[in-house]
Amino acid sequence: MKDKKIETRKQILFEGERILLRRIIGKGYLIAQFIDGKYCNNSLLHTIKLKYEIYDSKYVLGILNSKLIGGFFIQKYARDEKNNSRN
């Protein structure tokens, strides 16, 4: 029997400024939160770390939390809960 290796996440994902984005969307909008510090999160959250310092994390957070982006995301990617199919 082969030894199973446990894949560990990169520690850099849990340190410093980042945005946490919920996998489950709200009614008509995305749910994102800015965080700065050393915290772990579970698999219900996506971690977004900006690659370039040109952009401000809080500016990107505002865009992600906007109704415009939320509506676009739901229209493009959300599944219809009744039919379990794409809109």
Helices and strands as residue ranges (DSSP letters): G 11-14, E 17-22, E 32-36, E 45-48, H 57-64, H 67-77, E 79-80, E 85-86
